[in-house]
Amino acid sequence: MAAFFQSLAPQAPDALLGLIALFAADGRAGKIDLGVGIYRDDMGATPVLRSVKAAETILLREQPSKSYLGAEGDARFTALLSDLLFGSEPAFADRLTGVQTPGGTGALCLGARLIARAAPGATVWIGSPTWPNHEPIFREAGLAVRFHRFLDPATGLVDLEGMLADLGEARPGDVLLLHGCCHNPSGAQLSPAQWQAIAGHCLRLGLTPFVDIAYQGLGDGLDADAEATRRLVGQVPEALVAYSCDKNFGVYRDRVGALWVSAESSAAAATCRGNLLSLARVLWSMPPDHGAAVVRIVLDDPALRADWEAELAAMRARINGLRASLAAGHPALAPVAAGRGMFALLPVGPDEVGSLREEQAIYMAGNGRINICGLTQASVPALVAALQPHLRPAEGK
Ligand SMILES: Cc1ncc(COP(=O)(O)O)c(C=O)c1O
């Protein structure tokens, strides 16, 4: 009998998971893990948030049933999250529709499948570098993917000119994927003027933006981090927005997210909703409930919500404090202070990443991406000292 699975190609294991195993096996004192993308406190721990624990206690006590919810998930969760992201009653509210998804990844997959249904010939344009899961998510949905310049490797800053030039090759009906805030892997921020230029480009070229926002509140604040997404969605006739609660509520394994589509009209939004629900039915039937119910309880209760906002503000302050300290260590690290979110790209190549790991017990992704939260104020000098021989001196010095 023919071996059914023989045609499958072997797949490379996830590089970051491999890094976790290497780090765990490293017996050196003072080793530093800057690899995996989760928030860590000053003790290197990722505890469950106080507000989340309190909401879980309430859920345990008061949940009346575990019977099925529909494919849309927890509608109150999505409504509260919509307010958090878009503000209450945005001008486009009547042409906006949202559903709960299993994390931000689920939201991106659902959005990709909707695009493949609506416009199977569309190309999805993605900035380079990006979160490694973006490209396969769209390709697995059967869509073409092309990359445009986003970050100038020489300066560590956004290359808007290069981005818009590359997008000159896009066709009307193509999709442009954008990070709403806290770019992964670089932390690079688009200025309001740059967002405006991108919105103008989308309108001129007939591109549909797909915003991926996975870190609201971990950059400059809840409203500040949502501002670009709000403006963009308000300006274009159609858009998709994928959201993850997994980082800002610290509920990673509970898989909490949502997808919104803003359509040309409320009738078009209703049709999009029907399609989202039918796609969700075949992908996961309905999303996991626990994490979304917890987020709903936190957002619905003024005291818990205030506590969550305080916890989020503390995470943000820790990240931005570490960014400032690291940037102060060497002129070549200056872009780290201007960036936001958990990640930064260090100006080091794969060989240097290898020697930092082998000689200094400092672990980071092969492209030089670091999770800022893997640092403490006490370990920043050790990182700067280890990087010193690999960094270019400042211009003119
Ligand atoms: C840019 C970006 N989008 C989406 C996600 C997916 O998040 P989730 O864990 O909720 O699927 C991540 C996770 O690392 C991310 O960095």
The ligand as an SDF file (V2000), in Angstrom:
LIG
                    3D

 16 16  0  0  0  0  0  0  0  0999 V2000
    2.6740   40.7880   15.8250 C   0  0  0  0  0  0  0  0  0  0  0  0
    1.9450   39.6410   16.4300 C   0  0  0  0  0  0  0  0  0  0  0  0
    0.7200   39.3420   15.9890 N   0  0  0  0  0  0  0  0  0  0  0  0
    0.0170   38.3190   16.5000 C   0  0  0  0  0  0  0  0  0  0  0  0
    0.5310   37.5300   17.4970 C   0  0  0  0  0  0  0  0  0  0  0  0
   -0.2950   36.3710   17.9860 C   0  0  0  0  0  0  0  0  0  0  0  0
   -0.6650   36.3970   19.2820 O   0  0  0  0  0  0  0  0  0  0  0  0
   -1.4850   35.2110   19.9600 P   0  0  0  0  0  0  0  0  0  0  0  0
   -0.5610   34.5550   20.9150 O   0  0  0  0  0  0  0  0  0  0  0  0
   -2.6370   35.8820   20.6150 O   0  0  0  0  0  0  0  0  0  0  0  0
   -1.9210   34.2900   18.8890 O   0  0  0  0  0  0  0  0  0  0  0  0
    1.8170   37.7910   17.9800 C   0  0  0  0  0  0  0  0  0  0  0  0
    2.4040   36.9280   18.9990 C   0  0  0  0  0  0  0  0  0  0  0  0
    3.5710   36.9020   19.2800 O   0  0  0  0  0  0  0  0  0  0  0  0
    2.5330   38.8840   17.4440 C   0  0  0  0  0  0  0  0  0  0  0  0
    3.7440   39.2030   17.8830 O   0  0  0  0  0  0  0  0  0  0  0  0
  1  2  1  0
  2  3  1  0
  2 15  2  0
  3  4  2  0
  4  5  1  0
  5  6  1  0
  5 12  2  0
  6  7  1  0
  7  8  1  0
  8  9  2  0
  8 10  1  0
  8 11  1  0
 12 13  1  0
 12 15  1  0
 13 14  2  0
 15 16  1  0
M  END
$$$$
